[in-house]
Amino acid sequence: MAVTDEAIERIKAMIVSGALRPGDRLPKESELAAELGLSRNSLREAVRALSLIRILDVRQGDGTYVTSLDPQLLLEAMSFVVDFHRDDTVLEFLAVRRILEPAATAMACGRIGEDELDALEAQLAALGPETSVEELVAADLEFHRRIVRASGNSVLCSLLDGLSGPATRARIWRGLAREDALGRTLHEHRAILGALRDRDTEAARSWATVHIASVERWLRSRS
């Protein structure tokens, strides 16, 4: 194991064990290096690496702190990596989304409030025949984000947010190539919303699956 990797593992062990908790300030560099049996250079590299993936927060002139370790914060790194996907893997990302998002939609069915359902209804009503592809994509993203957030599962919400990079591109390609993109998207969104209003968990799950699968089918037909 490389020295820097060993340093990362030792800091990770302190956090996992509870020796360092969210919001805690790390000991001074010299003290922590001595405690862990590491050189200060190795420790410095480990701290830099852990700060890049939002485990640690280096505050100039104040010290280094463990972040909140909130799932959304930690999974930001995944979103960054996802943006570097190859075109031939977009279907794999969509397949993962097809597994996760219907489950999140089903979870939201029993939790989403009437006010939020009304907001989703208003959002759909605001989309007209002159809606641009960019507006359609933004509305689609927001529609799904609101529903997933209503599932009450922050990890699931963060995972699906992280997968939105390739999914967004797929929606754009679909919108540019298909004249019925707006009508089809609105039909599927209204079906999902109707199932949520009816508190029909299985219908909500099924329509979310249909919605994502239709993007997959179109992409497969173009490959």
KOLFI-918967 format. One line per field, with one value per atom (N, C-alpha, C): x, y, z; atom name; residue number from 1. Coordinates in Angstrom, 2 decimals. Example, Ala and Ser with C-alpha at 12.3 -4.5 7.8 and 13.67 -1.06 7.14 Angstrom:
px = 13.19	12.30	13.20	12.85	13.67	12.90
py = -5.69	-4.50	-3.30	-2.25	-1.06	0.03
pz = 7.80	7.80	7.80	7.08	7.14	7.87
at = N	CA	C	N	CA	C
i = 1	1	1	2	2	2
//
This chain:
px = 0.85	0.00	0.88	0.56	1.33	1.18	2.20	2.20	0.99	0.65	-0.51	-1.80	-1.91	-3.10	-3.23	-2.08	-2.09	-2.55	-2.10	-2.51	-4.01	-4.54	-5.98	-6.75	-6.29	-6.97	-6.96	-5.88	-5.81	-6.74	-6.84	-7.78	-9.21	-9.45	-10.78	-11.16	-10.19	-10.46	-10.85	-10.22	-10.56	-11.98	-12.41	-13.77	-14.79	-14.51	-15.45	-15.60	-14.52	-14.57	-15.24	-15.39	-15.98	-14.97	-13.69	-12.66	-12.70	-13.07	-13.33	-14.77	-15.54	-16.96	-17.23	-18.38	-18.73	-18.62	-17.90	-17.71	-16.48	-15.83	-14.63	-13.46	-12.63	-11.40	-10.28	-9.50	-8.37	-7.29	-6.53	-5.38	-4.41	-3.52	-2.49	-1.74	-1.27	-0.62	0.51	1.36	2.51	2.03	0.99	0.47	-0.19	-1.00	-1.70	-0.72	0.28	1.28	2.00	2.36	3.05	2.13	0.85	-0.12	-0.32	-0.36	-0.62	0.66	1.82	3.09	3.34	2.99	3.14	4.05	4.60	5.34	4.33	4.75	3.84	3.47	4.38	4.08	2.98	3.08	2.07	0.72	0.72	-0.52	-1.13	-0.27	-0.75	-1.41	-0.81	-1.38	-2.72	-2.77	-4.01	-5.13	-4.82	-5.82	-6.30	-5.36	-5.73	-6.69	-6.38	-7.23	-8.62	-8.67	-9.96	-10.79	-10.11	-10.86	-11.50	-10.86	-11.40	-12.70	-12.83	-14.06	-14.99	-14.75	-15.63	-15.74	-14.70	-14.66	-14.11	-13.11	-12.48	-12.67	-12.68	-12.82	-11.61	-10.75	-9.54	-9.87	-9.78	-10.10	-8.81	-8.40	-7.14	-7.14	-6.11	-5.97	-6.81	-7.57	-8.45	-8.19	-7.84	-7.59	-8.37	-8.33	-9.01	-10.09	-11.28	-12.43	-13.03	-13.64	-14.46	-15.74	-16.17	-17.39	-18.61	-19.78	-21.02	-21.22	-20.49	-20.63	-22.05	-22.75	-24.09	-24.02	-24.95	-24.89	-24.80	-25.57	-25.55	-24.16	-23.49	-22.15	-21.16	-21.22	-20.27	-20.47	-21.71	-21.99	-21.81	-21.42	-21.10	-19.95	-19.03	-17.89	-18.36	-19.38	-19.91	-20.49	-21.21	-21.80	-20.71	-19.60	-18.48	-17.92	-17.74	-17.18	-18.14	-19.43	-20.43	-20.37	-20.04	-19.98	-18.90	-17.98	-16.92	-17.26	-18.53	-18.91	-18.68	-18.46	-18.37	-19.78	-19.95	-21.28	-21.84	-20.95	-21.44	-21.84	-21.70	-22.12	-23.39	-23.93	-25.10	-26.27	-26.40	-27.48	-27.32	-26.08	-25.85	-26.28	-26.02	-26.46	-27.99	-28.61	-30.07	-30.67	-29.99	-30.47	-30.46	-29.42	-29.35	-30.48	-30.69	-31.78	-33.13	-33.30	-34.56	-34.81	-33.76	-33.90	-34.26	-33.58	-33.70	-34.90	-35.14	-36.16	-37.59	-37.99	-39.33	-39.50	-38.45	-38.53	-38.71	-37.97	-38.11	-39.50	-40.03	-41.38	-42.42	-42.26	-43.18	-43.09	-41.89	-41.72	-42.38	-42.30	-42.88	-44.40	-44.97	-46.43	-47.16	-46.65	-47.31	-46.86	-45.90	-45.32	-45.54	-45.65	-45.72	-47.00	-46.86	-48.00	-48.83	-50.05	-50.93	-50.37	-49.71	-49.11	-48.06	-47.26	-46.22	-46.83	-47.90	-48.59	-49.18	-49.72	-50.26	-49.15	-47.97	-46.84	-46.38	-46.39	-46.05	-47.07	-48.34	-49.41	-49.23	-48.90	-48.70	-47.49	-46.47	-45.28	-45.60	-46.39	-46.77	-47.67	-48.57	-49.49	-48.75	-47.59	-46.83	-46.11	-46.02	-45.34	-46.31	-45.99	-46.85	-46.22	-46.88	-46.38	-45.09	-44.79	-43.56	-42.39	-42.58	-41.51	-40.28	-39.12	-37.87	-37.37	-36.42	-35.82	-35.17	-34.47	-33.78	-34.78	-35.92	-36.95	-37.57	-37.77	-38.34	-37.41	-36.12	-35.14	-35.11	-35.10	-35.06	-36.31	-37.47	-38.72	-38.75	-38.23	-38.18	-37.31	-36.15	-35.24	-35.90	-36.54	-37.15	-38.33	-39.10	-40.25	-39.78	-38.76	-38.28	-37.56	-36.85	-36.12	-37.09	-38.19	-39.19	-39.79	-40.08	-40.70	-39.71	-38.48	-37.49	-37.21	-37.18	-36.97	-38.09	-39.30	-40.45	-40.37	-39.47	-39.31	-38.78	-38.13	-37.58	-36.26	-35.69	-34.41	-33.32	-32.51	-31.51	-30.43	-30.10	-29.08	-29.60	-30.82	-31.43	-31.53	-31.91	-32.02	-30.67	-29.63	-28.29	-27.77	-28.03	-27.60	-28.24	-29.54	-30.24	-29.84	-29.55	-29.02	-27.69	-26.87	-25.57	-25.66	-26.75	-26.94	-27.57	-27.88	-28.64	-27.81	-26.47	-25.64	-25.96	-25.72	-26.05	-27.53	-28.35	-29.80	-30.23	-29.62	-29.94	-29.58	-28.41	-28.00	-28.98	-29.41	-30.34	-31.64	-32.11	-33.34	-33.18	-32.01	-31.76	-31.75	-31.01	-30.96	-32.35	-33.11	-34.47	-35.33	-35.19	-35.97	-35.64	-34.37	-33.95	-34.42	-34.47	-34.74	-36.20	-37.00	-38.40	-39.35	-40.19	-41.11	-42.16	-42.43	-43.46	-42.89	-41.64	-40.99	-41.81	-42.33	-43.09	-44.36	-45.13	-46.39	-46.20	-45.18	-44.92	-44.48	-43.60	-43.11	-44.25	-45.09	-46.21	-47.19	-47.46	-48.36	-47.83	-46.55	-45.96	-45.88	-45.55	-45.50	-46.88	-47.90	-49.27	-49.73	-49.30	-49.65	-48.99	-47.72	-47.02	-47.72	-48.02	-48.67	-50.04	-50.79	-52.10	-52.00	-51.02	-50.83	-50.45	-49.64	-49.26	-50.49	-51.32	-52.54	-53.47	-53.54	-54.40	-53.77	-52.50	-51.76	-51.66	-51.52	-51.42	-49.94	-49.36	-47.92	-47.45	-48.13	-47.67	-47.83	-48.90	-49.07	-47.98	-47.64	-46.57	-45.25	-44.98	-43.75	-43.74	-44.85	-44.93	-44.76	-45.43	-45.32	-43.92	-43.28	-41.89	-40.98	-41.23	-40.45	-40.68	-41.94	-42.28	-41.58	-41.61	-41.03	-39.53	-38.81	-37.37	-37.07	-37.85	-37.63	-37.84	-38.74	-38.98	-37.75	-37.01	-35.76	-34.73	-34.67	-33.74	-34.03	-35.31	-35.67	-35.28	-35.52	-35.16	-33.65	-32.88	-31.43	-30.92	-31.50	-31.08	-31.37	-32.47	-32.81	-31.86	-31.15	-30.21	-28.80	-28.53	-27.15	-26.86
py = -1.20	0.00	1.24	2.22	3.46	4.20	5.00	5.70	6.62	7.34	8.24	7.46	6.30	5.46	4.99	4.66	4.23	5.37	6.58	7.74	7.98	7.81	7.97	6.94	5.70	4.63	4.89	5.44	5.69	6.81	7.86	8.93	8.41	7.62	7.02	6.19	5.41	4.56	5.40	6.56	7.44	7.95	8.25	8.76	7.65	6.49	5.36	4.89	4.92	4.47	5.48	6.70	7.74	8.57	8.27	9.10	10.52	10.64	11.94	11.92	12.93	12.98	14.14	14.12	15.25	16.58	17.51	18.83	18.95	17.82	17.86	18.47	19.14	19.69	18.68	18.43	17.51	18.12	17.29	17.81	18.51	19.26	19.92	18.89	19.32	18.40	17.62	18.30	17.62	16.59	16.94	16.03	14.81	15.04	13.93	13.02	13.59	12.78	11.87	12.42	11.63	10.53	10.89	9.93	8.75	9.05	8.00	7.34	7.85	7.28	7.56	8.76	9.14	10.35	10.53	11.75	12.87	14.09	15.21	15.35	15.01	15.08	14.09	12.87	11.85	12.27	12.81	13.27	14.40	15.31	16.45	15.98	14.99	14.46	13.76	13.05	12.35	13.35	14.41	15.44	16.10	16.35	16.96	16.06	14.76	13.80	13.71	13.66	13.53	14.81	15.94	17.18	17.25	16.64	16.63	15.85	14.82	14.02	14.41	15.57	16.21	15.48	14.72	14.11	15.11	15.86	16.88	18.25	19.26	20.65	21.42	21.83	22.57	24.06	24.69	26.11	26.87	27.64	28.37	29.26	29.11	29.92	29.45	28.37	27.90	26.44	25.64	24.24	23.34	22.05	21.07	20.38	20.29	19.75	18.57	17.67	16.64	17.32	17.06	17.68	17.08	17.50	16.97	15.49	15.02	13.66	13.39	14.47	14.33	13.59	12.67	11.91	12.78	13.87	14.74	15.32	15.68	16.24	15.19	14.00	12.95	12.43	12.43	11.89	12.90	14.14	15.12	14.62	13.91	13.39	12.40	11.61	10.66	11.40	12.49	13.28	13.81	14.23	14.75	13.66	12.47	11.35	10.91	10.90	10.47	11.32	12.61	13.49	13.07	12.20	11.75	10.40	10.01	8.73	8.74	7.55	7.41	7.28	7.68	7.60	6.19	5.19	3.81	3.26	4.07	3.61	4.31	5.23	5.98	5.04	3.97	3.02	2.31	2.10	1.46	2.37	3.67	4.62	4.67	4.67	4.70	3.42	2.30	1.04	1.12	1.74	1.92	2.84	3.91	4.84	4.12	3.23	2.50	1.58	1.15	0.34	1.21	2.35	3.16	4.10	4.77	5.83	5.32	4.21	3.70	3.36	2.85	2.56	3.84	4.89	6.17	6.76	6.61	7.12	6.39	5.08	4.29	4.72	4.99	5.44	6.79	7.65	8.99	8.95	7.89	7.80	8.01	7.45	7.58	8.76	9.53	10.61	11.99	12.09	13.39	14.12	15.42	16.20	16.75	17.17	17.72	19.01	19.81	21.05	20.76	19.73	19.37	18.81	18.04	17.52	18.66	19.67	20.84	21.59	21.67	22.35	21.60	20.28	19.48	19.67	19.74	19.98	21.33	22.35	23.68	23.71	22.97	22.91	22.31	21.24	20.61	21.53	22.25	23.15	24.31	24.65	25.79	25.47	24.20	23.80	23.87	24.70	24.87	24.35	24.50	23.99	24.64	25.84	26.53	26.23	25.29	24.94	24.44	25.01	24.60	23.29	22.67	21.44	21.69	22.82	23.13	23.28	23.94	24.11	22.76	21.93	20.60	19.77	19.81	19.05	19.55	20.89	21.46	21.07	21.13	20.78	19.29	18.46	17.02	16.71	17.34	17.13	17.55	18.73	19.23	18.37	17.88	17.01	15.77	15.12	13.89	14.19	15.29	15.62	15.86	16.54	16.81	15.50	14.59	13.32	12.49	12.40	11.60	12.20	13.52	14.17	13.81	13.66	13.31	11.89	11.07	9.70	9.71	10.82	10.93	10.23	9.70	8.98	9.83	10.47	11.41	10.72	9.47	8.74	8.45	7.98	7.69	8.96	10.05	11.32	11.76	11.62	12.02	11.12	9.81	8.88	9.22	9.49	9.79	11.15	12.10	13.38	13.19	12.30	12.03	11.38	10.66	9.98	10.88	12.11	12.97	13.48	13.38	13.86	13.16	11.85	11.15	11.13	11.09	11.09	12.39	13.50	14.79	14.80	14.29	14.24	13.40	12.28	11.41	12.16	12.92	13.66	14.71	15.35	16.36	15.72	14.59	13.91	13.51	13.00	12.55	13.74	14.87	16.05	16.62	16.58	17.12	16.23	14.93	13.99	13.62	13.85	13.41	14.59	14.78	15.91	15.76	14.53	14.31	14.26	14.75	14.66	15.34	16.55	17.28	16.52	16.13	15.45	14.14	13.38	12.09	12.28	13.25	13.50	13.95	14.87	15.35	14.22	13.37	12.24	11.33	11.01	10.11	10.79	12.08	12.80	12.88	13.15	13.23	11.88	10.82	9.48	9.21	9.60	9.44	10.26	11.53	12.42	11.89	11.36	10.80	9.64	8.78	7.65	8.12	9.19	9.73	10.31	11.02	11.58	10.48	9.38	8.26	7.41	7.74	6.95	5.49	5.32	3.98	3.67	3.02	2.78	2.01	0.94	0.11	0.82	1.61	2.37	3.44	4.08	5.09	4.45	3.29	2.56	2.18	1.69	1.23	2.38	3.50	4.62	5.24	5.24	5.73	4.82	3.53	2.57	2.77	2.94	3.17	4.43	5.48	6.76	6.64	5.98	5.83	4.83	3.77	2.74	3.29	4.26	4.81	5.55	6.20	6.85	5.79	4.74	3.65	3.04	2.77	2.14	3.02	4.31	5.23	5.23	5.26	5.27	3.98	2.86	1.58	1.54	2.16	2.16	3.02	3.95	4.83	4.28	3.25	2.74	1.67
pz = 0.00	0.00	0.00	-0.88	-0.94	0.38	0.70	1.98	2.11	1.03	1.09	1.29	0.63	0.81	2.25	2.83	4.23	5.13	4.82	5.62	5.50	4.29	4.07	4.88	4.84	5.58	7.08	7.59	9.03	9.46	8.63	8.95	8.83	7.79	7.60	8.83	9.34	10.50	11.72	11.87	12.99	12.87	11.65	11.43	11.62	11.03	11.13	12.58	13.33	14.72	15.65	15.16	16.00	16.75	16.57	17.21	16.66	15.40	14.79	14.30	14.70	14.34	13.39	12.72	11.84	12.57	11.97	12.57	13.44	13.78	14.63	13.87	14.62	14.07	14.27	13.23	13.35	14.23	14.94	15.69	14.75	15.32	14.50	13.69	12.54	11.60	12.26	13.01	13.63	14.65	15.41	16.43	15.80	14.76	14.12	13.39	12.76	12.07	13.06	14.22	15.23	15.79	16.01	16.54	15.59	14.29	13.30	12.78	13.19	12.73	11.27	10.83	9.42	9.30	8.11	7.85	7.61	7.84	7.64	6.16	5.26	3.83	3.45	3.97	3.68	4.23	5.44	6.05	5.24	4.80	4.01	2.72	2.05	0.81	1.07	2.19	2.54	2.81	3.53	3.83	2.54	1.63	0.35	-0.42	-0.45	-1.17	-0.54	0.79	1.48	1.39	1.22	1.05	-0.34	-1.32	-2.69	-2.77	-1.94	-1.96	-0.81	-0.24	0.73	2.06	2.41	3.74	4.74	4.32	5.15	4.53	5.39	4.95	5.49	4.57	4.95	4.94	6.10	6.22	6.50	5.52	5.64	6.88	7.69	8.89	10.06	9.88	10.95	11.30	10.31	10.57	9.62	9.87	9.02	9.84	9.25	9.96	9.20	9.93	9.31	8.84	7.63	7.13	7.83	7.40	7.97	7.61	6.58	6.05	5.57	5.21	4.65	3.32	3.04	1.78	0.54	0.53	-0.65	-0.88	0.21	0.11	-0.38	0.20	-0.14	-1.56	-2.03	-3.35	-4.47	-4.12	-5.16	-6.03	-5.41	-6.16	-7.23	-6.91	-7.89	-9.08	-8.81	-9.88	-10.81	-10.23	-11.03	-11.92	-11.36	-12.12	-13.22	-12.92	-13.90	-15.16	-15.01	-16.17	-17.16	-16.75	-17.65	-18.30	-18.22	-18.81	-20.32	-20.87	-22.32	-22.89	-24.12	-24.73	-24.72	-24.80	-24.86	-23.49	-22.43	-21.10	-20.62	-21.42	-20.97	-20.68	-21.47	-21.24	-19.90	-19.48	-18.19	-17.05	-17.19	-16.18	-16.13	-17.30	-17.35	-16.73	-16.92	-16.34	-14.81	-14.27	-12.81	-12.35	-13.11	-12.77	-12.84	-13.81	-13.95	-12.74	-12.09	-10.88	-9.67	-9.55	-8.34	-8.34	-9.47	-9.44	-9.24	-9.88	-9.57	-8.09	-7.47	-6.04	-5.23	-5.62	-4.93	-5.14	-6.35	-6.65	-5.82	-5.68	-4.86	-3.39	-2.92	-1.54	-1.32	-2.34	-2.22	-2.18	-2.73	-2.87	-1.54	-0.49	0.80	1.62	1.10	1.89	1.31	0.00	-0.64	-0.24	0.07	0.52	-0.62	-0.30	-1.32	-1.91	-1.08	-1.58	-2.64	-2.39	-3.35	-4.62	-4.49	-5.67	-6.49	-5.81	-6.52	-7.25	-6.62	-7.25	-8.51	-8.44	-9.61	-10.72	-10.35	-11.32	-12.01	-11.24	-11.79	-12.73	-12.36	-13.21	-14.57	-14.58	-15.84	-16.66	-15.98	-16.68	-17.35	-16.81	-17.33	-18.64	-18.99	-20.22	-21.39	-22.37	-23.53	-24.80	-25.92	-27.20	-27.67	-27.15	-27.55	-26.62	-25.73	-24.78	-25.53	-25.18	-25.83	-25.24	-25.93	-25.43	-24.07	-23.95	-22.69	-21.55	-21.82	-20.79	-20.43	-21.43	-21.18	-20.31	-20.61	-19.83	-18.38	-18.22	-16.87	-16.08	-16.74	-16.07	-15.70	-16.61	-16.35	-15.14	-15.11	-13.98	-12.67	-12.67	-11.45	-11.01	-11.97	-11.67	-10.91	-11.46	-10.82	-9.51	-9.44	-8.22	-7.06	-7.33	-6.29	-5.76	-6.68	-6.26	-5.45	-5.93	-5.22	-3.84	-3.77	-2.47	-1.50	-2.04	-1.19	-0.65	-1.20	-0.68	0.75	1.12	2.46	2.66	1.57	1.65	1.02	1.84	1.34	0.52	0.85	0.09	-1.32	-1.40	-2.70	-3.54	-2.91	-3.60	-4.16	-3.36	-3.80	-4.91	-4.81	-5.86	-7.20	-7.18	-8.42	-8.96	-8.09	-8.54	-9.25	-8.69	-9.29	-10.66	-10.90	-12.19	-13.24	-12.86	-13.78	-14.94	-14.86	-15.97	-17.29	-17.38	-18.62	-18.91	-17.87	-18.09	-18.75	-18.33	-18.93	-20.40	-20.72	-22.13	-22.94	-22.37	-23.08	-23.37	-22.40	-22.61	-23.71	-23.73	-24.75	-26.13	-26.27	-27.57	-28.01	-27.05	-27.37	-27.81	-27.09	-27.42	-28.78	-29.14	-30.44	-31.58	-31.34	-32.43	-32.57	-31.52	-31.57	-31.44	-32.41	-32.39	-31.28	-30.88	-29.86	-28.45	-28.27	-26.96	-25.87	-26.16	-25.15	-24.79	-25.80	-25.55	-24.81	-25.21	-24.57	-23.12	-22.90	-21.55	-20.64	-21.13	-20.33	-20.01	-21.00	-20.77	-19.66	-19.72	-18.72	-17.36	-17.34	-16.07	-15.42	-16.23	-15.68	-15.14	-15.80	-15.32	-13.96	-13.83	-12.55	-11.48	-11.82	-10.86	-10.45	-11.43	-11.11	-10.14	-10.34	-9.44	-8.04	-7.96	-6.65	-5.95	-6.70	-6.10	-5.58	-6.34	-5.94	-4.83	-4.49	-3.50	-3.94	-5.25	-5.85	-6.04	-5.08	-5.07	-6.29	-6.65	-7.76	-9.10	-9.25	-10.48	-10.61	-9.50	-9.51	-9.90	-9.32	-9.65	-11.14	-11.64	-13.03	-14.01	-13.75	-14.68	-14.66	-13.51	-13.46	-14.27	-14.21	-14.99	-16.49	-16.87	-18.28	-18.79	-17.99	-18.39	-18.68	-17.80	-17.98	-19.09	-19.15	-20.17	-21.57	-21.73	-23.06	-23.57	-22.65	-23.05	-23.45	-22.66	-22.98	-24.34	-24.60	-25.87	-27.05	-26.91	-28.00	-28.23	-27.13	-27.27	-27.90	-27.50	-28.07	-29.57	-29.97	-31.40	-32.21	-31.51	-32.22	-32.21	-31.41	-31.28	-32.32
at = N	CA	C	N	CA	C	N	CA	C	N	CA	C	N	CA	C	N	CA	C	N	CA	C	N	CA	C	N	CA	C	N	CA	C	N	CA	C	N	CA	C	N	CA	C	N	CA	C	N	CA	C	N	CA	C	N	CA	C	N	CA	C	N	CA	C	N	CA	C	N	CA	C	N	CA	C	N	CA	C	N	CA	C	N	CA	C	N	CA	C	N	CA	C	N	CA	C	N	CA	C	N	CA	C	N	CA	C	N	CA	C	N	CA	C	N	CA	C	N	CA	C	N	CA	C	N	CA	C	N	CA	C	N	CA	C	N	CA	C	N	CA	C	N	CA	C	N	CA	C	N	CA	C	N	CA	C	N	CA	C	N	CA	C	N	CA	C	N	CA	C	N	CA	C	N	CA	C	N	CA	C	N	CA	C	N	CA	C	N	CA	C	N	CA	C	N	CA	C	N	CA	C	N	CA	C	N	CA	C	N	CA	C	N	CA	C	N	CA	C	N	CA	C	N	CA	C	N	CA	C	N	CA	C	N	CA	C	N	CA	C	N	CA	C	N	CA	C	N	CA	C	N	CA	C	N	CA	C	N	CA	C	N	CA	C	N	CA	C	N	CA	C	N	CA	C	N	CA	C	N	CA	C	N	CA	C	N	CA	C	N	CA	C	N	CA	C	N	CA	C	N	CA	C	N	CA	C	N	CA	C	N	CA	C	N	CA	C	N	CA	C	N	CA	C	N	CA	C	N	CA	C	N	CA	C	N	CA	C	N	CA	C	N	CA	C	N	CA	C	N	CA	C	N	CA	C	N	CA	C	N	CA	C	N	CA	C	N	CA	C	N	CA	C	N	CA	C	N	CA	C	N	CA	C	N	CA	C	N	CA	C	N	CA	C	N	CA	C	N	CA	C	N	CA	C	N	CA	C	N	CA	C	N	CA	C	N	CA	C	N	CA	C	N	CA	C	N	CA	C	N	CA	C	N	CA	C	N	CA	C	N	CA	C	N	CA	C	N	CA	C	N	CA	C	N	CA	C	N	CA	C	N	CA	C	N	CA	C	N	CA	C	N	CA	C	N	CA	C	N	CA	C	N	CA	C	N	CA	C	N	CA	C	N	CA	C	N	CA	C	N	CA	C	N	CA	C	N	CA	C	N	CA	C	N	CA	C	N	CA	C	N	CA	C	N	CA	C	N	CA	C	N	CA	C	N	CA	C	N	CA	C	N	CA	C	N	CA	C	N	CA	C	N	CA	C	N	CA	C	N	CA	C	N	CA	C	N	CA	C	N	CA	C	N	CA	C	N	CA	C	N	CA	C	N	CA	C	N	CA	C	N	CA	C	N	CA	C	N	CA	C	N	CA	C	N	CA	C	N	CA	C	N	CA	C	N	CA	C	N	CA	C	N	CA	C	N	CA	C	N	CA	C	N	CA	C	N	CA	C	N	CA	C	N	CA	C	N	CA	C	N	CA	C	N	CA	C	N	CA	C	N	CA	C	N	CA	C	N	CA	C	N	CA	C	N	CA	C	N	CA	C	N	CA	C	N	CA	C	N	CA	C	N	CA	C	N	CA	C	N	CA	C	N	CA	C	N	CA	C	N	CA	C	N	CA	C	N	CA	C	N	CA	C	N	CA	C	N	CA	C	N	CA	C	N	CA	C	N	CA	C	N	CA	C	N	CA	C	N	CA	C	N	CA	C	N	CA	C	N	CA	C	N	CA	C	N	CA	C	N	CA	C	N	CA	C	N	CA	C
i = 1	1	1	2	2	2	3	3	3	4	4	4	5	5	5	6	6	6	7	7	7	8	8	8	9	9	9	10	10	10	11	11	11	12	12	12	13	13	13	14	14	14	15	15	15	16	16	16	17	17	17	18	18	18	19	19	19	20	20	20	21	21	21	22	22	22	23	23	23	24	24	24	25	25	25	26	26	26	27	27	27	28	28	28	29	29	29	30	30	30	31	31	31	32	32	32	33	33	33	34	34	34	35	35	35	36	36	36	37	37	37	38	38	38	39	39	39	40	40	40	41	41	41	42	42	42	43	43	43	44	44	44	45	45	45	46	46	46	47	47	47	48	48	48	49	49	49	50	50	50	51	51	51	52	52	52	53	53	53	54	54	54	55	55	55	56	56	56	57	57	57	58	58	58	59	59	59	60	60	60	61	61	61	62	62	62	63	63	63	64	64	64	65	65	65	66	66	66	67	67	67	68	68	68	69	69	69	70	70	70	71	71	71	72	72	72	73	73	73	74	74	74	75	75	75	76	76	76	77	77	77	78	78	78	79	79	79	80	80	80	81	81	81	82	82	82	83	83	83	84	84	84	85	85	85	86	86	86	87	87	87	88	88	88	89	89	89	90	90	90	91	91	91	92	92	92	93	93	93	94	94	94	95	95	95	96	96	96	97	97	97	98	98	98	99	99	99	100	100	100	101	101	101	102	102	102	103	103	103	104	104	104	105	105	105	106	106	106	107	107	107	108	108	108	109	109	109	110	110	110	111	111	111	112	112	112	113	113	113	114	114	114	115	115	115	116	116	116	117	117	117	118	118	118	119	119	119	120	120	120	121	121	121	122	122	122	123	123	123	124	124	124	125	125	125	126	126	126	127	127	127	128	128	128	129	129	129	130	130	130	131	131	131	132	132	132	133	133	133	134	134	134	135	135	135	136	136	136	137	137	137	138	138	138	139	139	139	140	140	140	141	141	141	142	142	142	143	143	143	144	144	144	145	145	145	146	146	146	147	147	147	148	148	148	149	149	149	150	150	150	151	151	151	152	152	152	153	153	153	154	154	154	155	155	155	156	156	156	157	157	157	158	158	158	159	159	159	160	160	160	161	161	161	162	162	162	163	163	163	164	164	164	165	165	165	166	166	166	167	167	167	168	168	168	169	169	169	170	170	170	171	171	171	172	172	172	173	173	173	174	174	174	175	175	175	176	176	176	177	177	177	178	178	178	179	179	179	180	180	180	181	181	181	182	182	182	183	183	183	184	184	184	185	185	185	186	186	186	187	187	187	188	188	188	189	189	189	190	190	190	191	191	191	192	192	192	193	193	193	194	194	194	195	195	195	196	196	196	197	197	197	198	198	198	199	199	199	200	200	200	201	201	201	202	202	202	203	203	203	204	204	204	205	205	205	206	206	206	207	207	207	208	208	208	209	209	209	210	210	210	211	211	211	212	212	212	213	213	213	214	214	214	215	215	215	216	216	216	217	217	217	218	218	218	219	219	219	220	220	220	221	221	221	222	222	222	223	223	223
//
